[in-house]
Structure formats: structure tokens, C-alpha cells
Amino acid sequence: MDRCIYVCYSISMDTDCANLFLSKRVSGIRSSVIREILKITVKDSEFLSFAGGLPNPNLLEKELLLQATEKTINDSRDVAFQYGDSTGYEILKHHIQHSFTNGMDMEGFSICITHGSQQGLELLGKFFMEEGTNVLLEDPVYLGALQAFSPYHPNFISLPLESDGPNLLELENIFIEKKIHCFYSNPSHQNPSTITWSIEKRKKVAALLDQYDVILIEDEAYLYLDFFGTLYPSIHSFRKNRDLSFVIGSFSKIISPGFRLGWVLVPNRFLKVFTNAKQGNDLNTNQFSQVVISHLLSLMPLVDHLDKIRSYYLNQKQYLVELINHYLPEVSFQDPKGGMFLWVMFPNVLESEMMEGILEKKVVMVPGNEFRIQKSDSTYFRMNFSFLPKAEMEEGVKRVNQVYRDIIT
């Protein structure tokens, strides 16, 4: 009997034999409950899912996509089917700078195109985090950031959020008491809480970051999904020490997640090391996707496209709010100004009870503790409104209501 088989029989059945050979780095990687839930819904079409942050694919015009793809194959094949610059396709970087940097001063910064914003998070975790590094996170926090950062075993510290951003007193106390190395924030239509920071809090946080020399990782994946087109200035834009700020963006929510394209605004002092690390990670970002997106952005009336997305998501959000107010008047949530989610608190039930019940009813939401460092006794669920048609959305809320009523009565 070889070593692996022998050991696997000698230890608990719950322990995967492969774990014996894995590095310490991967031992702390969190799984994504969202991805696991999506597997369930794909296998069983009867499931109604409020779980994934899925953009509605019908909002991307098929004819424009066909034109962009044909143009890539007919006119740009020599570029699209080759290796490319590790920092990204130059024409696409120009599009990003022109249309997706929200008027930020780009002096001293470069754009690096990544495989979705997730790769940007992973690379920045690799740069700035190691065992014992103090990393400040919003509470709740985007699950993908926890997945990206956890292999480096930093010391995560949670910052409570209020309706307009972080608790400033708590933030300053943390900076005074602990040496914070990095602060990861998602200040516009935060995933999952839906909170958008006020401009005043952005300014005050920027000043505190400068005062305590803290690296800012600012995730603006939802910036362009404000229902009324408001573009909030970045925290980074208010800093004096801009060399300690990285701003992350993504095409996943405004074009399509299938292209797997995002970007990072990198201070030039870190550009060489960022590029070297990225080369070790992927050599270069998917060149074909970059060229297709470049052509698509050239063909697309971008303002009209963004307006269409915002209008559709606003309508979807309002409908889900109406359903919840009608069927589940006991629950509470902050009515979001943009994004793709509601962050809903269910009183007088346990998260595990709700999760078990809704799975039996073939409906899924993401449990709130998946977005926390320390578990909360309060029961929250993140509910997506961008994907389900209205009839299915209503049926899903009815099923959630049935589960909730069965538990509390």
C-alpha cells in the first residue's frame, strides 16, 4: 500500500489525503459559498437563486458583441491570438483611462489589466500581506477579498460600518492601538452591505490613512452601478500620500463577467514589482478578451449602455423591495442607491435554520456570516435582484416567506 493510501486509511475520513502534501499557505483558503451555491442551481433548474452577483446577460446587445468579435478576428487576429504586454493591451488601457477612472489624476499611476478584479486582489495580498500583518477590513466584507488575502495568513481586523460608511471613532482607535498595514474598502454600493460612503467620510478616512501611513486597496467594482448615475470621488483622490493607494475596477458588472477582465491603478513606484509578480502569475491577461472589449467599447454608446443597466437594475431593485415589504414586513434592510443586492436582516431566526429551510424549498440566498471575520448572532442574507425575472423573483420571495413563517410561528 503506497504512502497516500496508507495514511488516508489511518486518519479521519473527513481529512482529505491531499492536505498532507499542501503548503501552509493554502491551509487557510476560504471556499466560496457563492460558487458552491451556483453549482447547486446549475445542476437543479428548479432552484431560484438570489445568491450570485450575476449581471443580466440580456443587457449586452448581441449585435454589438458579434461586431466586436468579428472585428477582432478579421482585423486584429495578429494581436488577439498572441501573447501580450503583461500590463495589458494598450488600446484597452486607453479606454479605461478615458472612461473608467472617474476623472482621477493619473500622474504617477499606471493601469494594469487583470483577470477580473479578483486577480488584482490576490496580487496585492501577495505584495503586502504575510503572517501577522494587520489588515483592516469592513464588517461585513466582500467574500472574494477574504479568499484572496487569507492564504497569506494576515491578522484581519474588522471595522464596523454605519449607514454612510465606517465608524470614524472606531477607525481612529484602531489606528492608534494597532499598526495597520493595509485597509481594504469597497466604498460605493458595498458588497454585501450596499452601503455607500459619504463624501465627508471619504475625506476624513483619507486624512487618517495619510496620518498613519496605511496602504489603501480601494475596490470600485460597483461605482458605475449607481441608479442615478452619481459617481462618487474615490478615497484615493483625497489622499496626499497617493503612492500608498491602489484602486481596483472591473468590467464584470458593467459589460460581462465572462470576459474576466478588471484593472488596477498602480502607483508607478510599485509598477515593476507588480508587473513581475503578474508575469509569474499569468504572463499576460487574456489577450483575445482584451481586444474584443476594446472593439466593443469603440462601437458601444457607453453612456446609453450604462444608463440602460442602471435603469433596469433600479426597476428590479424596486420590485424586490415591494415584494419583501409585502411578504416579509418584519425584516429590515437599507434601501441601496446602486449595485445589485439587498442586505436583509431576518429577526428571531437562526441563520442555519433559514438556510436549511430555503434549500428545502429550492431557493438560495447567501448567508451573512460568509462575509464576516467573526460570526454575528444576527441573521443576515444577501439577496441579488439583477438576474431573476420578476415572476421568478416573486415566487422566490414567497418560498422564503414560507420558511420564515414556519420557523417563527
C-alpha positions as MATLAB code, in Angstrom:
seq = 'MDRCIYVCYSISMDTDCANLFLSKRVSGIRSSVIREILKITVKDSEFLSFAGGLPNPNLLEKELLLQATEKTINDSRDVAFQYGDSTGYEILKHHIQHSFTNGMDMEGFSICITHGSQQGLELLGKFFMEEGTNVLLEDPVYLGALQAFSPYHPNFISLPLESDGPNLLELENIFIEKKIHCFYSNPSHQNPSTITWSIEKRKKVAALLDQYDVILIEDEAYLYLDFFGTLYPSIHSFRKNRDLSFVIGSFSKIISPGFRLGWVLVPNRFLKVFTNAKQGNDLNTNQFSQVVISHLLSLMPLVDHLDKIRSYYLNQKQYLVELINHYLPEVSFQDPKGGMFLWVMFPNVLESEMMEGILEKKVVMVPGNEFRIQKSDSTYFRMNFSFLPKAEMEEGVKRVNQVYRDIIT';
ca = [
       0.000    0.000    0.000;
       1.538    3.335   -1.020;
       2.005    6.163    1.473;
      -1.035    8.192    0.443;
      -3.468    5.253    0.658;
      -1.958    4.070    3.959;
      -2.216    7.456    5.612;
      -5.715    8.085    4.264;
      -6.898    4.906    5.947;
      -5.102    5.848    9.161;
      -6.666    9.285    9.684;
     -10.191   10.634    9.942;
     -12.354   10.139    6.871;
     -13.083   13.880    6.969;
      -9.433   14.678    6.159;
      -8.566   14.861    2.501;
      -5.426   12.872    1.733;
      -4.169   15.723   -0.470;
      -3.912   18.001    2.560;
      -0.858   16.063    3.698;
       1.119   17.464    0.799;
      -0.172   21.032    0.693;
       1.785   24.077    1.807;
       0.783   26.063    4.874;
      -0.161   28.914    2.534;
      -3.240   27.152    1.209;
      -4.431   25.777    4.535;
      -6.381   28.926    5.327;
      -8.076   29.460    1.975;
     -11.791   30.022    2.389;
     -14.161   28.349   -0.006;
     -16.741   30.477   -1.778;
     -20.206   29.528   -0.622;
     -21.492   31.555   -3.576;
     -19.675   29.335   -6.073;
     -20.928   26.229   -4.253;
     -24.488   27.547   -4.328;
     -24.161   28.259   -8.047;
     -23.187   24.614   -8.590;
     -26.454   23.564   -6.941;
     -28.563   25.892   -9.078;
     -26.849   24.774  -12.289;
     -27.473   21.100  -11.506;
     -31.112   21.649  -10.495;
     -33.023   24.121  -12.658;
     -35.911   24.212  -10.168;
     -33.799   26.297   -7.800;
     -34.455   30.022   -7.718;
     -31.280   31.906   -6.861;
     -30.866   35.244   -5.135;
     -27.289   34.192   -4.385;
     -24.865   35.144   -7.154;
     -23.935   38.664   -8.172;
     -24.978   37.846  -11.706;
     -25.335   40.678  -14.224;
     -28.253   40.246  -16.568;
     -26.761   38.946  -19.853;
     -29.604   40.405  -21.928;
     -28.327   43.936  -21.226;
     -25.339   43.407  -23.536;
     -26.523   43.886  -27.111;
     -25.909   40.762  -29.156;
     -25.278   42.619  -32.422;
     -22.591   44.827  -30.889;
     -20.900   41.785  -29.383;
     -20.967   39.996  -32.736;
     -19.482   43.045  -34.472;
     -16.706   43.362  -31.882;
     -15.850   39.664  -32.113;
     -15.856   39.655  -35.915;
     -13.705   42.781  -35.975;
     -11.246   41.112  -33.598;
     -10.972   38.027  -35.797;
     -10.944   39.869  -39.135;
      -8.861   42.944  -38.292;
      -6.874   42.196  -35.139;
      -6.060   38.494  -35.233;
      -2.279   39.066  -35.186;
      -2.663   40.829  -31.836;
      -5.624   38.969  -30.375;
      -4.179   35.475  -30.788;
      -0.696   36.256  -29.465;
       0.950   36.893  -26.142;
       0.636   40.481  -24.999;
       2.100   43.066  -22.679;
       1.899   41.882  -19.069;
       0.328   45.192  -18.013;
      -2.388   44.915  -20.648;
      -3.427   45.808  -24.179;
      -2.546   49.458  -24.760;
      -5.768   50.406  -26.563;
      -7.873   48.943  -23.747;
      -5.811   50.798  -21.141;
      -6.567   53.992  -23.055;
     -10.307   53.199  -22.906;
     -10.078   52.605  -19.163;
      -8.203   55.840  -18.540;
     -10.633   57.819  -20.672;
     -13.903   56.303  -19.417;
     -13.431   54.459  -16.121;
     -11.089   56.409  -13.861;
     -13.762   58.873  -12.726;
     -11.654   61.927  -13.525;
      -8.819   60.879  -11.213;
      -5.419   62.482  -11.624;
      -3.368   59.720  -13.260;
       0.017   61.383  -12.827;
       2.320   58.889  -11.145;
      -0.048   55.965  -11.817;
      -0.295   53.219  -14.426;
      -3.153   50.937  -15.410;
      -2.578   47.191  -15.194;
      -5.240   44.951  -16.680;
      -6.001   41.799  -14.699;
      -8.055   38.624  -14.938;
     -11.021   40.216  -13.214;
     -10.676   42.324  -10.105;
     -10.051   39.077   -8.219;
      -6.544   38.732   -9.643;
      -5.795   42.287   -8.576;
      -6.840   41.440   -5.023;
      -4.721   38.291   -4.996;
      -1.617   40.087   -6.273;
      -1.988   42.899   -3.731;
      -2.403   40.332   -0.984;
       0.814   38.700   -2.157;
       2.641   42.047   -2.085;
       1.576   43.433    1.236;
       0.419   40.600    3.482;
       2.171   37.904    5.409;
       1.639   36.089    8.672;
       0.793   38.630   11.345;
       0.282   41.611    9.017;
      -2.535   43.782   10.377;
      -5.138   44.151    7.627;
      -8.238   46.250    8.250;
     -11.492   45.119    6.623;
     -15.002   46.494    6.609;
     -17.566   44.443    8.518;
     -19.207   42.899    6.556;
     -16.633   42.473    3.795;
     -16.583   41.151    0.217;
     -16.056   37.377    0.351;
     -13.682   37.395   -2.631;
     -11.272   39.639   -0.737;
     -11.205   37.180    2.155;
     -10.418   34.392   -0.301;
      -7.649   36.393   -1.962;
      -5.976   37.527    1.259;
      -6.394   34.506    3.543;
      -3.538   32.376    2.049;
      -1.053   34.937    3.398;
      -2.372   34.488    6.951;
      -2.653   38.164    7.895;
      -4.273   39.339   11.099;
      -7.717   40.516    9.982;
      -9.269   43.367   11.959;
     -12.921   44.318   11.434;
     -14.224   47.874   11.144;
     -17.957   48.410   11.846;
     -19.943   50.179    9.140;
     -22.656   52.769    9.641;
     -25.285   53.802    7.097;
     -22.872   56.263    5.423;
     -19.550   54.492    5.867;
     -17.177   53.469    8.639;
     -17.466   54.443   12.274;
     -14.757   57.140   12.354;
     -14.176   56.997   16.092;
     -13.676   53.252   15.933;
     -11.398   53.673   12.918;
      -9.120   56.162   14.654;
      -8.987   53.995   17.776;
      -7.872   51.058   15.648;
      -5.150   53.159   14.024;
      -3.961   54.349   17.436;
      -3.940   50.922   19.084;
      -2.666   48.779   16.207;
      -0.145   49.223   13.430;
      -2.437   48.788   10.420;
      -0.539   47.949    7.245;
      -3.407   47.747    4.716;
      -7.038   48.812    4.586;
      -9.307   47.128    2.035;
     -12.506   49.042    1.305;
     -15.433   48.854   -1.118;
     -16.893   52.351   -0.609;
     -19.509   52.595   -3.373;
     -22.563   50.287   -3.085;
     -20.579   47.875   -0.975;
     -20.893   44.159   -1.487;
     -22.669   42.859    0.586;
     -23.967   45.680    2.825;
     -24.956   48.013   -0.099;
     -23.590   50.954    1.947;
     -22.124   53.930    0.078;
     -19.689   56.120    1.955;
     -20.483   59.805    2.229;
     -18.006   62.241    0.641;
     -17.269   63.692    4.082;
     -16.253   60.275    5.416;
     -14.111   59.611    2.355;
     -12.210   62.808    3.070;
     -11.752   62.060    6.769;
     -10.653   58.474    6.141;
      -8.157   59.671    3.522;
      -6.652   62.060    6.078;
      -6.369   59.263    8.659;
      -4.744   56.934    6.135;
      -2.139   59.624    5.423;
      -1.602   60.330    9.103;
      -0.907   56.673    9.902;
       0.817   55.677    6.600;
      -1.677   52.962    5.671;
      -1.860   51.273    2.271;
      -5.332   51.612    0.735;
      -6.792   48.915   -1.503;
      -9.942   50.574   -2.859;
     -12.353   48.288   -4.712;
     -14.717   50.199   -7.013;
     -16.411   47.276   -8.769;
     -19.874   48.873   -8.349;
     -19.002   52.540   -8.855;
     -20.781   52.762  -12.230;
     -23.929   50.995  -10.997;
     -25.342   53.984   -9.126;
     -29.032   54.038  -10.067;
     -28.998   57.760  -10.842;
     -25.548   57.982  -12.386;
     -23.806   59.605   -9.416;
     -20.052   58.978   -9.470;
     -18.546   59.314   -6.011;
     -14.946   60.555   -5.779;
     -12.537   57.873   -4.622;
     -10.976   57.866   -1.168;
      -7.679   57.795   -3.040;
      -8.437   61.156   -4.688;
      -8.446   62.885   -1.283;
      -5.105   61.474   -0.135;
      -1.891   63.462   -0.025;
       0.209   60.302    0.010;
      -1.263   58.855   -3.165;
       1.670   56.472   -3.576;
       0.058   54.252   -0.924;
      -3.227   53.766   -2.815;
      -4.356   51.109   -5.272;
      -7.745   51.398   -6.989;
      -9.416   48.303   -8.459;
     -12.045   48.272  -11.204;
     -13.860   45.612  -13.204;
     -15.782   45.051  -16.438;
     -17.696   42.155  -14.843;
     -20.658   44.199  -13.628;
     -20.840   46.742  -16.462;
     -20.050   44.590  -19.528;
     -19.840   40.872  -18.704;
     -18.097   38.631  -16.143;
     -17.387   36.114  -18.896;
     -14.523   38.211  -20.253;
     -12.774   38.017  -16.835;
     -11.255   41.479  -17.163;
     -10.513   44.022  -14.469;
      -7.810   46.554  -13.762;
      -5.692   48.060  -11.015;
      -4.422   51.638  -10.832;
      -0.873   51.054   -9.611;
       1.456   53.755   -8.257;
       4.489   53.851  -10.535;
       6.818   53.199   -7.612;
       5.235   49.715   -7.387;
       4.760   49.126  -11.131;
       7.847   46.992  -11.762;
       7.211   44.617   -8.869;
       3.506   44.422   -9.766;
       4.371   43.562  -13.364;
       6.969   40.971  -12.333;
       4.526   39.276   -9.977;
       1.823   39.267  -12.620;
       4.203   37.675  -15.128;
       4.776   34.853  -12.660;
       1.028   34.548  -12.249;
      -0.218   34.549  -15.851;
       2.398   36.050  -18.256;
      -0.363   38.311  -19.573;
      -4.110   38.770  -19.263;
      -6.338   37.045  -21.835;
      -5.392   38.891  -24.994;
      -8.416   37.876  -27.048;
     -10.853   39.170  -24.406;
      -8.959   42.449  -24.170;
      -9.138   43.061  -27.896;
     -12.842   42.147  -28.094;
     -13.661   44.500  -25.221;
     -11.608   47.252  -26.875;
     -13.604   46.951  -30.086;
     -16.846   46.696  -28.116;
     -16.089   49.934  -26.256;
     -15.305   51.648  -29.577;
     -18.640   50.536  -31.050;
     -20.800   50.960  -27.976;
     -22.524   54.200  -26.938;
     -21.194   53.775  -23.406;
     -23.369   56.376  -21.705;
     -26.517   54.786  -23.152;
     -25.331   51.315  -22.158;
     -24.666   52.343  -18.543;
     -27.990   54.176  -18.376;
     -29.779   51.035  -19.573;
     -28.118   48.901  -16.892;
     -28.870   51.405  -14.138;
     -32.486   51.813  -15.173;
     -33.054   48.060  -15.373;
     -31.406   47.359  -12.013;
     -33.305   50.196  -10.341;
     -36.571   48.717  -11.586;
     -35.536   45.245  -10.405;
     -34.489   46.585   -7.010;
     -37.743   48.439   -6.510;
     -39.720   45.320   -7.340;
     -37.782   43.166   -4.861;
     -38.227   45.860   -2.193;
     -42.002   45.853   -2.837;
     -42.126   42.064   -2.589;
     -40.195   41.974    0.674;
     -42.249   44.777    2.208;
     -45.409   42.883    1.276;
     -44.457   39.317    2.206;
     -41.789   39.890    4.882;
     -42.598   43.161    6.678;
     -40.619   42.071    9.763;
     -37.227   42.083    8.015;
     -35.033   45.164    7.676;
     -32.543   46.466    5.127;
     -31.014   49.701    3.904;
     -32.531   50.700    0.576;
     -29.479   50.815   -1.715;
     -28.582   53.670   -4.052;
     -26.989   51.319   -6.532;
     -25.387   47.920   -7.019;
     -27.025   44.518   -7.298;
     -28.040   43.439   -3.796;
     -30.178   43.872   -0.728;
     -28.599   43.100    2.662;
     -31.532   41.760    4.649;
     -31.759   41.110    8.391;
     -34.231   38.405    9.470;
     -35.187   38.799   13.163;
     -35.892   35.959   15.596;
     -34.399   33.154   13.484;
     -31.045   31.423   13.238;
     -29.067   31.658   10.034;
     -28.645   27.870    9.925;
     -32.408   27.336   10.295;
     -33.185   29.707    7.465;
     -30.519   28.234    5.209;
     -31.733   24.685    5.764;
     -35.316   25.707    5.161;
     -34.774   27.678    1.970;
     -32.658   24.904    0.453;
     -35.543   22.507    1.064;
     -37.829   24.965   -0.727;
     -35.317   25.190   -3.593;
     -34.432   28.831   -3.202;
     -30.998   30.188   -2.250;
     -29.527   33.349   -0.733;
     -26.026   33.920    0.646;
     -25.843   33.716    4.455;
     -24.410   36.840    6.050;
     -21.700   35.194    8.131;
     -19.886   34.221    4.941;
     -18.968   37.903    4.729;
     -17.608   38.244    8.247;
     -14.365   37.554   10.078;
     -16.186   36.932   13.347;
     -19.626   35.373   13.224;
     -22.610   37.506   14.145;
     -25.631   36.309   16.097;
     -27.845   38.426   13.846;
     -29.236   36.675   10.795;
     -28.463   38.446    7.538;
     -28.791   37.243    3.957;
     -27.566   38.881    0.773;
     -30.217   38.890   -1.943;
     -29.408   39.629   -5.585;
     -32.019   41.389   -7.734;
     -30.226   41.780  -11.062;
     -30.771   38.350  -12.565;
     -34.139   36.733  -11.816;
     -37.182   37.696  -13.919;
     -39.945   39.314  -11.872;
     -42.242   36.301  -11.812;
     -39.456   34.065  -10.508;
     -38.391   36.761   -8.064;
     -41.884   36.810   -6.563;
     -42.032   33.032   -6.356;
     -38.644   33.036   -4.636;
     -39.752   35.593   -2.042;
     -42.912   33.575   -1.410;
     -40.785   30.499   -0.684;
     -38.506   32.468    1.652;
     -41.612   33.785    3.410;
     -42.957   30.248    3.886;
     -39.701   29.180    5.526;
     -39.597   32.235    7.765;
     -43.244   31.802    8.866;
     -42.685   28.107    9.647;
     -39.759   28.995   11.916;
     -41.232   31.942   13.841;
     -44.724   30.533   14.354;
];
